[in-house]
Amino acid sequence: MNRHIRAVIEKYNLETKGMTRDEKMRLAMEALRANVAHLECAIYAIGERRLELAAKALGLSSGDIETEWIHECEDERNPTGQCVYNGFDDPCWDECLFCGEPNERK
């Protein structure tokens, strides 16, 4: 059995007694899919919280700002450390609300 599959089975304490190799593999894949879904939800929640912090620092609603979380923001006022933009007033994201840098950088 693949060491990665074995690691998943051990990590999640999956009961595999009497299962074939294919059944063990399917069980491990299901456990991984469930874990990935959980991580995606957690990442989304963290992103939402980061937007709330940035909006609060600007005196805006979190619905007023947008980001892709890809550019570092050098402005010390920015609690997220990533550039954020006002998609309503600046649909092309030409100016970070903190540092003024555009989203498309050369």
C-alpha positions in Angstrom: 0.0 0.0 0.0 1.2 3.5 -0.9 2.8 5.3 2.1 0.6 8.3 1.5 -2.6 6.3 1.7 -1.3 4.6 4.8 -0.6 8.0 6.4 -4.1 9.2 5.7 -5.6 6.0 7.1 -3.5 6.4 10.3 -4.1 10.2 10.6 -7.9 9.8 10.5 -8.0 6.5 12.4 -9.9 4.9 9.5 -11.0 1.3 10.1 -9.7 -0.8 7.2 -9.7 -4.3 8.6 -10.8 -6.8 5.9 -10.8 -4.2 3.1 -9.2 -4.7 -0.2 -6.4 -2.3 -1.3 -8.9 -0.5 -3.6 -11.4 -0.1 -0.8 -8.7 1.3 1.4 -7.7 3.7 -1.3 -11.3 4.9 -1.9 -11.8 5.4 1.9 -8.5 7.4 2.1 -9.6 9.5 -0.9 -13.0 10.2 0.7 -11.2 11.3 3.9 -8.9 13.6 2.0 -11.8 15.1 0.0 -13.6 15.8 3.3 -10.5 17.4 4.7 -10.0 19.6 1.7 -13.6 20.8 1.8 -13.1 21.7 5.5 -9.9 23.5 4.7 -11.5 25.5 1.9 -14.3 26.6 4.3 -11.7 27.6 6.9 -9.6 29.6 4.3 -12.8 31.4 3.1 -13.7 32.3 6.7 -10.1 33.6 7.3 -10.3 35.7 4.1 -13.7 37.1 5.1 -12.3 38.1 8.6 -9.2 39.7 7.0 -11.6 41.8 4.7 -13.5 42.8 7.8 -10.3 44.0 9.5 -9.2 46.0 6.5 -12.6 47.6 6.1 -12.7 48.5 9.7 -9.3 50.2 9.4 -10.7 52.2 6.5 -14.1 53.0 8.1 -15.9 51.0 5.4 -18.1 47.9 5.2 -16.4 44.6 4.3 -18.8 44.5 1.3 -17.2 47.7 0.0 -13.7 46.2 -0.6 -12.3 43.3 -2.6 -9.0 41.6 -3.0 -7.2 38.6 -4.5 -4.8 38.3 -1.6 -1.8 38.3 -4.0 0.0 41.5 -3.5 1.8 42.5 -0.3 0.8 46.0 0.9 3.6 48.0 2.5 1.2 50.5 4.3 1.5 50.0 8.1 -2.2 50.9 8.5 -3.3 47.8 6.6 -3.9 45.0 9.2 -4.0 42.3 6.5 -0.7 43.0 4.8 -2.3 42.5 1.4 -3.6 45.1 -1.0 -7.4 45.7 -1.0 -9.5 47.6 -3.5 -12.9 49.3 -3.8 -14.6 47.5 -6.6 -17.5 50.0 -6.8 -15.5 53.2 -7.1 -12.4 51.5 -8.8 -13.7 48.6 -10.9 -10.2 48.1 -12.5 -8.5 48.0 -9.1 -6.1 50.7 -10.1 -5.4 51.9 -6.6 -5.0 49.9 -3.3 -7.1 51.7 -0.6 -4.0 51.7 1.6 -0.8 52.0 -0.5 -2.2 53.2 -3.8 -0.6 50.4 -5.9 -2.6 48.9 -8.8 -3.6 45.2 -8.9 -1.9 44.7 -12.3 1.8 45.2 -11.6 4.6 45.1 -14.1 
